[in-house]
Amino acid sequence: MSLLLATSLAGATMALQSAQVPAPPQSRPVAIVHATVHPVAEGGPATIADGHVLLVDGRIASVGPGLPASLPPDTRVLDATGLHVAPGFLVAPTQLGLVETLATVTTDDRNEYGTIRPEAVAAIAINPDTDLFPVARAAGILHALVMPTGGLIAGQPSLVRLDGWTNENLTVVKEAGVAVNWPLMEPVLAWWTRKPAEEQQKKIKQDLDALEKFALESKAWLDRADASPATPHDLRFSAMRGVTRDGRPVFLSCGSAGQIEAALAWASRHGYRPVIVGGPGVAASIPALQRAKAAVLLNGIHRLPARDSDIYDEPYALPARLEAAGIPFAIATGDEPAHERNLPHHAGTAAAFGLSKEAALRSITRSPAEICGVGDRLGSLEPGKSASLIVTTGDPLEITSDVLAAFIDGREVDLGSRHKRLHAKYREKYRQLGLLPEPAPERTVPEAGADAAEPAEPAEPDDADD
């Protein structure tokens, strides 16, 4: 490699490092008061008018109507009058942190070599300094299921928080399951296809046979390893322990009803817990999904119908159909990592096409947390759970709402981003030219004195009334 090329690549990599500083651990309690609270809790109210959330040592200590019964010493009180509080959003799946820009191959770690590689763990390849984490955080996304791509078995997705110094700081669940890209089930007969149908059919059979063989061999190795500690270690087979023994999900990426039903049958044969990742074909597979008790990660609501014969709003109304059928689901964007910021707008579209607002908010908070196996820690505002939440100017799913503050495990994170810095820079350019007025001050959640959150003392009786 020439010195010029090496210097250019090094410069490109350094330019893609975020300058933002991760938040320190929570050092004092925080009480958010007088807010419209969206707990997204099982069996609880959809909203709490004039409610509070108390954050202590990275956990939610109290949530409910009115003010907290009492406050710990040195509590920071935020007056959220007219504002909304909701759990931080969780996007599942995504490639956030695995790719910075598709124009530079050196920043793309989504795909490893080989076709069957369950030992490839996403958390190891994530860039903690990506400039795309701050962009997603500014839209309220605080956690993500980062999923590798490519091959038949792409690797193990990792559940991460979007703020931290190192990969270890980011990681919530390092090995959250196994990602499988299910093969096509029939040849593609289109004008742009170069491979003949016979050749395609041969490749489909090879891929299906490879998946079946690997599932059988990995189970046999695990049985042997459990029976005899002297069994030679196999990195690929041991990576299947989570889905074979511990009930972690197999994330099956599918694009048609035929793929979905074949993938569900494969998962059933081998005792895996199936989670379908995709959108096309899901509506036609609802009975099969119900029988398999499978969950679905809808990879994008803002898309065209898969077939000319589909009704125009099929992608938008699909979440409501899944809700009515009792199928657990979560909503993702299915887009490039740079556009994950649009996640709440996908959920908002589903709410406009038949899904209740409460279910729409649940689809990007509690539902993905439960599907990923962390529903006991994330996804709702309940005492004991992680203090990971956002404060917004309006309904969290409205496109006009802004995120004014965000907390991950009680740590208030920086909501600045490269987008915001460039926006301010070029507005200043035109302000200096006299074409724009002075910028309005940035809106924040105002702080109140601790006494503002104390319950009012009962009034003394007036002697004149006796």
N, C-alpha and C positions, 0 to 999 in steps of 0.2 A: 504494500500500500504506500502511495507517495505521501510525503510529508504534508503537501497541500490538502490532499483528500482527508488524511487523518485529522488535520487541524480543523477542517470544515465540519467533519462529523462530530468532533468534540465540541465545537462551538454550537452546533445544532442541538446537541444533547443538553448543554448548559442552558441554552435559551429556553428550553422547555421545562425548567424547574420553577415551581411556584415560589414566590418570595414571601408568602404568608407564614406566620409563625403559629404552630399548633397551640391550642389553649392549655394552660396549666391545670392540674387537678382542682376541683372545687375546694375552696378554702373557707367559705362561710355559707351559711344557709341562705336560700333565696326564696322569697314568697312573692308569687305573682297574684295580684288581687284585682277584684272588680272586672274580671274578664268573662267573656262567653267561652265556656270550656266545652270541648268535644272529647269526652273520655274514651270513646270507642271501647268501652268495657262490656263484657258479657253480662246481659241482664240489667245494665244500668241505663240511666237516661241518655238520650241522644245528645242533648246539650244541657248545660247548666248555666243559666243566666246569672250574672253577677256572682261568679264563683271564684275559687282560688285553687292554686297548686303550690305546695310547699316542697322545696328540693333541699335535701340534707344528705351530705356525704355521697353524692352521686346517685341517690335513690329518691323516689317520690315518697315523702313522709305523710302527706295528706292531700286530698283533693275532694272538693265538694262545694256546696252552696255557701254564700256568705264569706266571712273571714275565718282564718284558722282559729281553733280554740285557744291556742297559745303559740308564741313564737320563741324559738331558741335565742339565746343571747347573740347579739351582733348580726341579726338577720338583715339582709338587704331586701328592701321591699320595692317591688316594681308595680306602679299603678297602671293597669291595663284597661282602664275604662274605655269602652268603645272598641276594644281589640278582641281577638280570638286566640285561644290556645288549643293546640292539637298535638297528638303524637307526631314525632318526626316521620317523614315518609321513608319507606323501604322499597327500593326498586329491585325487582327480581324477575328475570336475570338481566345482567348488563356486562359490558366489557370495560367499565370504568377502571382506570388504573393500569389496564393491560395495553392500551394503545393511546398515544397522544395525538397523532395526526396520521391519516392514511397516506399522506404524501411522503412520509419518511419511514422507510422500512425498518430503520434502526430503533424506532420507538414502538414497534408493533410486536407484542409478545402474546397475542391471542392464541397462536397456533404453534404447537411443537412438532417435531419430526415424528413420523410413524403414524399408523392408523389406529392402533390400540395402545393407549398409554394412560391407564387409570392412575398411575403414580404421579402424573403431572398435577401439582397443586397450585391453584391460582394465586394464593396468598404470597407464595415465594416470588412470583414474577411481578407483583403489583408495584408501581412506582409511587411511594408515599408523597413525593413532591410534585405529582401531576398538577397541571394548571386546571384540570377539569373537575377535580374535587371541589374547589371553591365555587365554581359555576353551578354545580349541582346543589351544594349546600345553600347557596343564595336562593334557590327555589324550594327549599324545605326538605331536600333529600339528605338524610343523616346516616343511613345505612344502605348497604347494597350487597346483593348476592352476585359476586363476580364469577362469571362462568367462562372457562376456556372454550375455544371452538376448534373445528377441523377434525378430520379423521372419523372413525366409527365411534371410538370411545375417546373423548377429548381430554378427559382428566377430571379432577375434583374441584367443584366450585368452592369458594370461600365466602363466608359472611363477614363483612368488614364494616367498621365505622369510618366515616369520611373525614377523620382528623387524627393526626398522630405523627410522631417523628419517624418511626420505623415500621416495617411490616408487622413486627410483633405488637406494636402499639395499636395498629389498625385492626388486627384480627380479633373477631369475636368467636367464630367457629372456623378453624383452619380447614377441616375436611368435612364439608356439609353434605356430601353425597357423591354421585358419579354422573357425569354428563355423557349421554349417548346421542349420537346423530343417526337416527333411524334411516336405513336405506330406502330408496324409492321402491315401490312395490310393483310398478309396471313401467314399461319403456315409455320414453317421451317421444311422441310422434308429432313433431312440429317442423316448420320450414327451416328453422335455424339449427336443428339438431343434425350433427354430422355423423354420429355413430349409428349404425344400423340397429334395428330392434333386437336382432339375435345377439349382438355383442353386448347391448345394454342388459338384456335378460341374463346373460352369463355373469356379468359383473354383479347384478343384484343377488344372484344365487351365491356367489362367492362371499359377498358381504354378510348375507344372512347366515351362511354356514360358519363364517369366522366368529360372529357374535355368539352363536350357539355353542361352538366349540370352546370359546374362551370362558363362557359362563359355567360350563360343565367342569372344565379343567381348574378354574379358580376355586370352585366349591370343593372339588376333590383335594386340592392342595390344602385348603383351610382345614378340612376334616383330618388330613394327615398331620398337619402342623399342630392341631389341638391335641391329637393323640400322642404325638412324639415330638418333644422339644428338639430333637436332633435333626429334624427335617431341614434340608438346605433352604436358606431364605430365598424367596422370590419376590422382588419388589412389586411387580405388577399384580401378582395374585394376592399378596398381603394388602394391597390398596383396596381390594374388594371386600375386606372384612366389615367395613361400616355398613354397606348395603346388604351383605349376606347375613351378618350376625346381629348387627345393632339397630336395624330398622331404619337406617338413613335412606333418604329417597334416591331413586334413579330418575334423573331428569331426562326425559325422552323427547328430543326435538323432532317434531313431525310437521308435515305440510299437507297432509291429505287424510281423509277418513280411512283409507286402506292402510296407511302407515300407522295411524293411531291404533287401529284394532289389532294389527300384527304386533306392535310394540307392547300393547297391554297383554296380549296372549303370552309373549315371551317373558314379561315380568311375572306373570302369574305362574308360569312353569317353574321359575327359579326362585319364587318366594320373595321377589323384590317389591318395595313400596313404590308404585309408579306416580310420577308427576309429569303430565304432558306439557311441553313447551311449544307454543305455536298459536295458531288462530284458524287458518283454513282447515276445514274438515272437522273442527270441534263440534259445530252445530249438528252435523250428521251423525256424530259419534256419541251423542248424549246418552242413549241407552247403554252402550258399552262402557262408558265412563261410570255410570251409576252402578253397573254390575261389578266393576273392578274397584269401586270406591276410590277412584283416582282423583287427584287434584289437578288443576290446570293453571299454568302461568300464561296468561294471554299476552302474546308478544306484539302488542300494538293495537290500539283501537282506531287510530287515524290511518286507515288503509282502505284500499279499494276492495270490493267483494272478490273472492277468489275466482268465481266463474261468471260468465255473461248471464247465466240463468238466475243468479242469486239476486235477491231484492237489494236495492241500493243501500239500505241501512243495516245490512246483515252484520258487519263488524261492530257497528255502534250499539246494536240491540243485543248482541251475543251475551254480554255480562248479565243482563236481566234474565235471559233464558237460562243461564247456568244457575243463577240465584233461585229461580223458580223450580229448577230440577233438583235442588239440594246438593249441587256439586261445588266443593270448595274451590275458590279461584282467587287469583290476584292479577292485577293489571300492571303491565310493563309498557315501555314505549316501543321496543323492537327496533330502536334507531341507533345511530352511531353515538358513542359516549358523549360527544360534544352537545348532543340534543336531549340528554336525559332530563334537562331542566323542564321539559314539557310534560313530565309525568303527571302532575295534578290536572293538567288540561285533558289528558286522555281519560282520567277518572271522571272529570266534569262532563265530558261528552257522553260517557255511559249513563250518567245521572240524567242527562237531557233526553235520553232514549230509553226510559223505562226503569232504570235502576234507581232505587231510593238514594237520597243524598247520604244517608247513614251507611248504606252498603257500599257506596262509591268510595267514601273515605276509608272504610274498613278494608277495601280492596288494595290500598296502597300503604296500609299501616299494620293492623292486626292480622289480616289474612295471610300476607306473605310471611310474617313472622311465624305464624303457626305452621304453615307449609314447610318452612325451613327448620322447624323444630326448636324455635326460640320464643314461642308464644308466652312462656312463663317469665320472660325477661324483657321483651320488647313489644311494641305495637299498640299499647294502650296506656292510659294514664290511670294507674292503680297503685295504691300503697305497696311498697316493696319492689316495684319494677324500676328499671333504669330511668333516670331523669333525663330522657331524650325527647325533646319537644320543641315546638316552634311557636312564636307569637306573630300573628298576621294582622294586617289592617282590616281584613274582611273575612268572609267565608274562605276556608283554606283551599277550596277547589275553584274559586272564581279567578278568572284570568286577570282581573283588575286588582287582586289582592297582592300585597307585598309582604315579604317576610322581614320583620323588624328585628327579631332576635331568635337565636337558636341555641339550644343546650344539648350537648352529648355527654351522658353520664354526669350531669350537673355542671359541666364545663361550658361556659359561654364561648362559642366559637366565632371566629372572624367571618363576617358575611360579605367582605369585599371580594372582588374577583377581577380578573383581567378585563372582562367585559365592562365592568363598572369603571375601572380606571381609564380605559380608552374612551368610554362615553363622556366622562368628566373632562378628559383632555381636549376632545374635539368640540365640546360645547364651549369650553374656555376659549378656544381659537376663535369661534364666531362671536363670543362675547367681547373679546378684545377688538374685533372689527366693528363693533356696535350693532351687530345683527341679532343679539340675544340679550335679554335682561339679566340682571344679577341672579345667580342661582339661589334657589330657596334652600334654607338649611336642611340638612339630612334629618329625616324623622327617626326618632328612637323611642324606646319605651321609657317614659319618665320614672325617676326614682322618687319614692315618697319616704317620709320619716317612718320609723318603726311604729310610732303611735298611731299612724294612719291605718294600720292593720290590726290594731287591738280592738276587741269588742267594746262597744260603748258601755259605760257604766250606767245603771238605771238612775233615772232622775230622782232627786230628793223631793218628798212631798212639800207642797207650798202651805205654810201655816195659815195663810189667808183663806184657804179653801176649807179649813176645818170648821 
